[in-house]
Amino acid sequence: MRSQGAILLLLAVAVATRLSYLRDFRESPFFDGLVLDERNYDAWAQRIAAGDLLGEGPFTANPLGPYVLALVYSVLGRDLVAVRLVQVAAATVTCALLYRVADDLFGRRAALVTLALAAVYGPLVFVSANLVGEVWCVLLAAGALALLRRPAPPLAVAASGALFALAATGRPNLLPLLVVLPVALGIAGPGPARLHAERTGAWFLGATLVLAPVFARNLVVGGEPVLVTAHGGVNVWIGNNSDADGFFKTPLGSGLAGGQESLVESSRDVAAKALGRGVTASEASRWWAERAVVFALEDPVAFARLTTTKAGYFLNAYEAPLESNYDYARAGSPTLRCATVGFGVVGPLALVGAVLGVRRWRELAVPLSFGLVYSATVIGTFVAMRYRLPVLVVGLPLAGRAVEAMADAARLRDWRRALTLAATIGMLGLFFHRPVPDGLADRNLAFVEQSLCEIALDDGRAADAARHCEEAVRLFPERGRFHNNLGLAYLRTDRPSEARRALEQGIALGHRDRSIYRNLAKARLALGETELALFAYREAARRDPRHGPTQYDIAVVLDLLGRHNEAQAQLRRARAMVGEGALRERIDERLSETSEP
């Protein structure tokens, strides 16, 4: 009864900590202003909830998050407060499942420590407020391991395989473990060969029941035999090239854009240009993966050095951001600053717990193989907070075991063992807290400022947008996309000369998509540089020949230059590219005006 009371108390702490952070987060511009992956997942979920269940093409982003989000939207509507409250509930269930996992592996006391750590683990608290798939991925992976309690009957193993496969649709790094874990389960629970075969078959049956529909959907709708998603190759290359630094960074001159959808689109464009033909999503993914392999083979020393560097970053307290920045959120949240612990605490404890478990390696084959293999998949790409998070499914129980071992040593007055454990954890803590490279924090903060700029632009606050974009450019001047948004903000604050300068700088830095040339054309028109504006619009059209608004704008500029016959032909070309709507009406009005005597 006392342990049940402790469990309920710690679950209450988990809920209270997450609700407290939600209260802090409610004041952030990012609560309603979704950016990058969150914005894409939200838009995708709304399409699914509206009835577009299958979408188009093979999946090029992890589908778990958007489909779960769509289910919540269908029930509760698109209420971002309600959605996050659902995620708080899911995260609390995750804590309870981690207790079950630790209890099975190490016993009640270690499980209580695990639950306490999970309740106040900062990155788990933080992610529970973000509209990303890792919320559900960690929940499902924890549920899968909780079902593998010894001895695990075949039905439980089948359910575990299904949950784990579902988790892999949110974090494909988990896919290799679909093969590894049944082997580890056989090691952990030796018995008759028939029983092991039944468990293995049950595991793969459960996984197949989940993955087969995803594969079939990609084959039928997308026309490609893709197991889950067709975008992993470019991530592998981003993490393994001569310019890679261990974190997410699209190298200058690579032709890759930074956002989720734009990254996939640009990766296909670059691959198609290199191959001299159109490519499918999976062909583009393979092309990028092959480039990473070529890098590793041509310069194995640099590859080994980079891999070692990434392993060091994986074992670092720093939470490398993708679309959301943990350090920025922590600075603005008293809850995250004062009421949570981070990877710098849990990581050293988990390592010590793993070492303590080596003597029981057969019994602990499942969690030890999970931690080792999953960590290797992250290090094989690049290190990011969201990518690293699922390792905590086994990391937290191992950390609980380390704390229990120290408590046992102290209880038994085995001071030598207690001091050895404490000293080891302390030294590992220093290792985990070593500083990251100079400028990295500034670079990642620049992306926060860039996101704030985009939110301000969407809200019509052009002056605020310009201020945030200026700060982004100051912190990371080499990023061409930042100059594009700065130029747009300057345009909307009637500063065309500064806009032109910013946009030309962005182009010089290699950011040469349709939008930057359209913005440059508008700046040049505002400055009376009509011929140069026409050149910029044509550059935009060259990058996206089927974009109707650009073709229309070319016609308008031709008219301004007095080239009316060319403008008429251009208007007809633009009309063929646009559907019904306001732009079609404007085109028809111009055509009718010029056809009148």
DOROMI-44660 format. One record per residue (C-alpha): chain; y, z, x. Coordinates in steps of 0.001 Angstrom, whole numbers, plus 500000, padded with zeros to 6 digits. Layout:
DOROMI-44660
   ch    north       up     east
    A        Y        Z        X
...
//
This chain:
DOROMI-44660
   ch    north       up     east
    A   500000   500000   500000
    A   502372   500796   502837
    A   501790   497349   504362
    A   502354   495694   500968
    A   505675   497494   500718
    A   506588   496316   504200
    A   505669   492734   503288
    A   507850   492814   500171
    A   510715   494350   502119
    A   510539   491662   504832
    A   510346   488886   502242
    A   513441   490382   500628
    A   515124   490278   504033
    A   514154   486597   504332
    A   515721   485794   500965
    A   518828   487897   501637
    A   519401   486303   505049
    A   519156   482795   503646
    A   521368   483540   500658
    A   523911   485156   502964
    A   523955   482034   505112
    A   524336   479857   502007
    A   527407   481918   501107
    A   528824   481276   504586
    A   527882   477603   504455
    A   529562   477122   501066
    A   532909   477176   502880
    A   531899   474384   505268
    A   532949   470759   504715
    A   529302   469843   505335
    A   528110   471620   502192
    A   529246   468767   499955
    A   530096   466247   502682
    A   526681   464920   503653
    A   526490   462811   506806
    A   523976   460602   508609
    A   520350   461563   507797
    A   521298   463928   504966
    A   523473   461280   503341
    A   520705   458666   503640
    A   518063   461033   502274
    A   520341   461997   499384
    A   521025   458354   498475
    A   517327   457511   498769
    A   516377   460480   496589
    A   518877   459415   493927
    A   517355   455924   493839
    A   513864   457390   493457
    A   515012   459778   490718
    A   516618   456823   488922
    A   513257   455051   488770
    A   513027   453085   492021
    A   509806   454833   493021
    A   508554   452365   495630
    A   511713   450898   497143
    A   511626   447853   499396
    A   509974   447051   502691
    A   507834   449406   504756
    A   509118   452927   505204
    A   511529   453047   508130
    A   512396   456713   507618
    A   510185   459711   506929
    A   509546   459723   503162
    A   508582   463357   502529
    A   512109   464789   502307
    A   513599   462142   499982
    A   510632   462201   497589
    A   510648   465990   497296
    A   514422   465883   496889
    A   514043   463251   494175
    A   511605   465530   492338
    A   514135   468363   492451
    A   516916   466007   491280
    A   514730   464853   488378
    A   514266   468433   487217
    A   517620   470047   488059
    A   519961   467101   488477
    A   521880   466413   491662
    A   523225   469934   492027
    A   523514   470706   495749
    A   523675   474458   495115
    A   520516   474398   493000
    A   518723   472188   495512
    A   519505   474593   498329
    A   518362   477550   496268
    A   515036   475768   495759
    A   514860   475288   499514
    A   515557   478989   500056
    A   512569   479738   497834
    A   510445   477248   499791
    A   511530   478774   503102
    A   510596   482241   501847
    A   507133   480984   500897
    A   506906   479593   504439
    A   507519   483096   505798
    A   504726   484461   503587
    A   502349   481733   504777
    A   503161   482480   508408
    A   502218   486092   507681
    A   498839   484856   506410
    A   498307   482705   509507
    A   499136   485584   511865
    A   497033   488055   509890
    A   493997   485812   510211
    A   494537   485224   513924
    A   495722   488608   515164
    A   495591   491202   512418
    A   498004   493051   510135
    A   500436   494509   512674
    A   501025   491208   514477
    A   501412   489559   511068
    A   504160   491995   510067
    A   506035   491242   513295
    A   505568   487523   512623
    A   506995   487920   509138
    A   509944   489903   510479
    A   510723   487207   513068
    A   510339   484409   510517
    A   512643   486220   508080
    A   515523   486194   510576
    A   514720   483142   512727
    A   518074   481373   512866
    A   516966   477711   512965
    A   514669   478250   509965
    A   517543   479891   508087
    A   519877   477051   509083
    A   517517   474217   508136
    A   516799   475780   504744
    A   520362   474783   503763
    A   520058   471189   505032
    A   518733   468295   502964
    A   516101   467289   505513
    A   512335   466971   505383
    A   511614   469676   507941
    A   512128   472325   505235
    A   509031   471002   503477
    A   507208   469877   506597
    A   507116   473416   508030
    A   506090   474813   504634
    A   503193   472364   504323
    A   502019   472783   507916
    A   502047   476573   507490
    A   500094   476190   504263
    A   497567   473936   506000
    A   496931   476501   508749
    A   496773   479356   506238
    A   493899   477551   504488
    A   491911   477427   507733
    A   491164   481146   507561
    A   487840   481981   509161
    A   485323   481086   507859
    A   486941   478066   506186
    A   484770   476473   503455
    A   484841   472650   503173
    A   487011   472676   500036
    A   489692   474743   501801
    A   489443   472430   504820
    A   489955   469390   502572
    A   493041   470977   501006
    A   494281   471859   504494
    A   493854   468265   505662
    A   495768   467017   502635
    A   498655   469441   503213
    A   498777   468602   506899
    A   498837   464859   506223
    A   501628   465421   503713
    A   503547   467370   506370
    A   503077   464415   508728
    A   504944   462163   506290
    A   507965   464337   507038
    A   507397   464649   510778
    A   505089   461893   512134
    A   504791   463768   515451
    A   502112   465731   513585
    A   499844   462690   513158
    A   497921   463134   516455
    A   496959   466617   515264
    A   495070   465116   512331
    A   492448   464158   514922
    A   492825   467177   517213
    A   492678   470008   514676
    A   489202   469321   513210
    A   487836   469328   516769
    A   489648   472614   517428
    A   488304   474008   514168
    A   484775   473219   515319
    A   485433   475042   518579
    A   486942   478037   516773
    A   484144   478338   514250
    A   480882   477378   515943
    A   477923   477037   513642
    A   475332   474555   512468
    A   476153   470922   513236
    A   475811   470144   509532
    A   478545   472655   508612
    A   480864   471278   511278
    A   480244   467740   510012
    A   481001   468846   506456
    A   484255   470474   507528
    A   485310   467456   509567
    A   484505   465102   506714
    A   486377   467327   504265
    A   489438   467398   506544
    A   489595   463624   506830
    A   488899   463185   503136
    A   491869   465390   502287
    A   494106   463596   504800
    A   492977   460179   503536
    A   493761   461055   499925
    A   497388   461582   501025
    A   497841   458862   503625
    A   495963   456056   501849
    A   498587   455691   499078
    A   501384   455681   501691
    A   499558   453005   503698
    A   498858   450974   500543
    A   502494   451210   499484
    A   503666   449927   502880
    A   501120   447090   502774
    A   501854   445978   499213
    A   505595   446583   499012
    A   506510   446126   502670
    A   503916   443545   503625
    A   502948   445463   506777
    A   499973   447704   507624
    A   502054   450789   508468
    A   500412   454221   508216
    A   503630   456188   507503
    A   506801   454729   509011
    A   507751   451722   511140
    A   510510   453130   513298
    A   508855   455345   515890
    A   509020   452820   518722
    A   512781   452910   519053
    A   512704   456724   519202
    A   510154   456539   522005
    A   512432   454166   523934
    A   515551   456286   523324
    A   513679   459149   524947
    A   512205   457039   527755
    A   514593   454665   529473
    A   516601   454605   532685
    A   519665   456051   530917
    A   517818   458756   528918
    A   518821   462382   529445
    A   516233   464185   527305
    A   518239   464297   524074
    A   519127   461724   521414
    A   521451   459210   523021
    A   521701   455480   522371
    A   522589   453989   525783
    A   525800   452011   526091
    A   525085   448297   525933
    A   521710   448768   524209
    A   522972   447273   520955
    A   521692   450286   519032
    A   523778   452066   516405
    A   523614   455815   515886
    A   522921   456444   512200
    A   519439   456399   510662
    A   519679   453156   508680
    A   521981   451466   511196
    A   519640   452466   514036
    A   516679   450799   512334
    A   518712   447710   511439
    A   520213   447352   514901
    A   516848   447932   516581
    A   515440   444989   514633
    A   518438   442827   515493
    A   518087   443522   519213
    A   514332   442892   519155
    A   514785   439655   517186
    A   517405   438409   519637
    A   515173   439233   522619
    A   512141   437516   521084
    A   514111   434561   519747
    A   512746   434905   516210
    A   512825   437119   513185
    A   510745   440268   513463
    A   509233   442708   511013
    A   509976   446412   511182
    A   506650   447228   512849
    A   507053   444341   515329
    A   510459   445706   516303
    A   508986   449181   516673
    A   506218   447870   518949
    A   508748   445923   521034
    A   510794   449041   521706
    A   507704   451124   522458
    A   506560   448483   524937
    A   509926   448709   526683
    A   509377   452444   527110
    A   505925   451776   528594
    A   507422   449211   530973
    A   509976   451788   532129
    A   507217   454324   532793
    A   505081   451819   534705
    A   507881   450252   536728
    A   509432   453552   537796
    A   506800   456298   537491
    A   508836   458696   539633
    A   511858   458451   537321
    A   509564   458736   534289
    A   507893   461859   535681
    A   511272   463386   536517
    A   512568   462638   533020
    A   509444   464069   531375
    A   509777   467250   533426
    A   513424   467497   532409
    A   512514   467135   528728
    A   509820   469781   529056
    A   512466   472081   530494
    A   514789   471362   527576
    A   511948   471977   525133
    A   511643   475443   526682
    A   515344   476166   526346
    A   517283   478282   523890
    A   519688   475392   523238
    A   519221   473806   519809
    A   519937   470119   520389
    A   521510   468617   517267
    A   520903   465408   515379
    A   523063   465081   512241
    A   523836   468793   512074
    A   524913   471097   514889
    A   523398   474585   514959
    A   525956   475959   517436
    A   528838   474719   515262
    A   527269   476283   512162
    A   526600   479515   514030
    A   530218   479749   515154
    A   531321   479594   511513
    A   528658   481865   510043
    A   528634   485658   510518
    A   525073   485641   509190
    A   523729   483302   511886
    A   525714   485083   514608
    A   524855   488661   513708
    A   521672   488721   511625
    A   519317   486191   513228
    A   517356   485530   516400
    A   516842   482167   518050
    A   514410   480247   520191
    A   515665   482090   523255
    A   513952   485206   521849
    A   510953   483708   520071
    A   510088   481123   522736
    A   509389   483596   525582
    A   507428   485843   523205
    A   505355   482869   522019
    A   504529   481836   525585
    A   503377   485337   526428
    A   501350   485406   523210
    A   499703   482121   524185
    A   498798   483469   527631
    A   497361   486610   526052
    A   495288   484381   523788
    A   493697   482387   526622
    A   490799   484850   526835
    A   490095   484127   523177
    A   490640   480403   523549
    A   487664   479488   521410
    A   488809   481624   518503
    A   492404   480479   518946
    A   491615   476797   519537
    A   493521   475721   516419
    A   496906   477361   517125
    A   496713   476758   520891
    A   495891   473054   520485
    A   498571   472755   517792
    A   501235   474173   520101
    A   500170   472151   523137
    A   499716   468776   521435
    A   502749   469013   519170
    A   504995   470071   522066
    A   503748   467056   524041
    A   504688   464682   521209
    A   508262   465987   521149
    A   508582   465859   524932
    A   507234   462303   524748
    A   510289   461239   522731
    A   513375   463443   523022
    A   514202   467063   522315
    A   516013   468002   519109
    A   516116   471144   516994
    A   514510   469519   513962
    A   511788   467911   516051
    A   510941   471203   517764
    A   510962   473308   514603
    A   507340   472719   513424
    A   505969   474246   516637
    A   507149   477589   515222
    A   504256   477419   512740
    A   502115   478686   515620
    A   504932   479937   517849
    A   505940   482745   515510
    A   502403   484172   515131
    A   501978   484014   518923
    A   505306   485819   519317
    A   504081   488447   516871
    A   500987   488922   519014
    A   503127   489470   522138
    A   505201   492163   520435
    A   502036   493831   519155
    A   500573   493810   522689
    A   503637   495585   524078
    A   503551   498119   521250
    A   499854   498760   521878
    A   500459   499296   525586
    A   503251   501756   524859
    A   501153   503577   522225
    A   498305   503958   524701
    A   500762   504979   527428
    A   499618   502067   529552
    A   503060   501837   531112
    A   502005   499389   533794
    A   500885   496858   531213
    A   503902   497545   529014
    A   506329   497064   531908
    A   504501   493935   533082
    A   504748   492393   529627
    A   508400   493398   529242
    A   509305   492058   532696
    A   507505   488769   532026
    A   509263   488328   528703
    A   512589   489189   530331
    A   512141   486661   533122
    A   511097   483991   530653
    A   514160   484888   528581
    A   516373   484150   531579
    A   514553   480845   532078
    A   515025   479882   528431
    A   518746   480703   528608
    A   519560   478587   531644
    A   522618   476393   530965
    A   522351   472823   529760
    A   524208   470062   531678
    A   527988   470134   531799
    A   529547   468095   529030
    A   526521   468123   526733
    A   527995   470697   524348
    A   531256   468724   524275
    A   529359   465509   523567
    A   527487   467096   520671
    A   530654   468726   519325
    A   532221   465269   519377
    A   529623   464142   516838
    A   530613   467078   514612
    A   534258   465978   514783
    A   533183   462410   514053
    A   531291   463580   510965
    A   534309   465595   509824
    A   536392   462438   510285
    A   534004   460460   508057
    A   534069   463169   505386
    A   537873   463182   505442
    A   537965   459368   505172
    A   535637   459480   502166
    A   537866   462137   500567
    A   541031   460097   501172
    A   542464   462583   503695
    A   543476   460021   506294
    A   545699   462358   508349
    A   542866   464903   508680
    A   540485   462074   509536
    A   542769   460881   512329
    A   542973   464391   513756
    A   539186   464808   513808
    A   538649   461331   515257
    A   541172   461977   518002
    A   539251   465102   518951
    A   535946   463200   518893
    A   537348   460552   521221
    A   538769   463228   523516
    A   535405   464957   523788
    A   533311   461782   524123
    A   535560   458829   525018
    A   532651   456501   525867
    A   531428   456268   522269
    A   532680   453003   520771
    A   531910   453975   517158
    A   534319   456890   517444
    A   537124   454468   518302
    A   536234   452383   515258
    A   536687   455320   512884
    A   539820   456368   514742
    A   541201   452878   514217
    A   540363   453025   510518
    A   542064   456413   510190
    A   545173   455034   511923
    A   545185   452066   509542
    A   545144   454402   506562
    A   548040   456389   508001
    A   550078   453199   508529
    A   549802   453181   512329
    A   548591   449604   512957
    A   549590   449414   516611
    A   547579   452528   517488
    A   544763   451262   515281
    A   544607   447955   517164
    A   544488   449761   520502
    A   541689   452082   519366
    A   539632   449237   517877
    A   539986   447027   520929
    A   538852   449958   523060
    A   535806   450426   520826
    A   534890   446759   521230
    A   535326   447011   524996
    A   532859   449926   524954
    A   530242   447749   523265
    A   530627   448690   519602
    A   530744   445227   518064
    A   529523   445373   514502
    A   531072   443782   511438
    A   533178   446789   510485
    A   535093   447118   513732
    A   536123   443442   513677
    A   537184   443711   510035
    A   539284   446770   510863
    A   540789   444958   513846
    A   541661   442001   511633
    A   543506   444309   509207
    A   545440   445907   512065
    A   546450   442503   513416
    A   547534   441328   509973
    A   549695   444440   509606
    A   551320   443562   512949
    A   551905   439932   511939
    A   549245   438583   514309
    A   547704   436244   511731
    A   545900   433855   514097
    A   544339   436749   515954
    A   543354   438338   512622
    A   541520   435127   511697
    A   539642   435279   514987
    A   538601   438881   514292
    A   537418   438072   510760
    A   535348   435184   512104
    A   533772   437501   514648
    A   532879   439828   511783
    A   531342   436917   509863
    A   529359   435866   512920
    A   527720   439292   512953
    A   526987   439243   509220
    A   527195   435693   507869
    A   526153   436698   504335
    A   528880   439326   503840
    A   530933   437945   500936
    A   534085   440108   501384
    A   534474   438915   504975
    A   534140   435279   503908
    A   536763   435893   501237
    A   539146   437531   503705
    A   538844   434494   505975
    A   539960   432312   503073
    A   542976   434561   502429
    A   544058   434370   506069
    A   543608   430577   506123
    A   545934   430417   503130
    A   548493   432571   504967
    A   548348   430103   507852
    A   548980   427174   505482
    A   545485   425727   505961
    A   544900   425388   502226
    A   542089   422824   502211
    A   540080   424962   504614
    A   540859   427992   502464
    A   539467   426225   499377
    A   536217   425374   501115
    A   535990   428925   502409
    A   536538   430362   498905
    A   533657   428282   497563
    A   531478   429489   500429
    A   532417   433099   499667
    A   531734   432640   495948
    A   528167   431585   496662
    A   527593   434884   498468
    A   528846   437385   495907
    A   527469   438439   492559
    A   529331   439260   489399
    A   532198   441693   489825
    A   535826   442137   490828
    A   535529   440066   494021
    A   534021   437109   492127
    A   536916   437310   489658
    A   539486   437277   492479
    A   537798   434264   494057
    A   537726   432397   490725
    A   541381   433225   490123
    A   542403   431803   493512
    A   540288   428695   492981
    A   541824   428090   489546
    A   545352   428595   490874
    A   544947   425968   493563
    A   543225   423504   491202
    A   546161   423497   488771
    A   548638   420570   489161
//
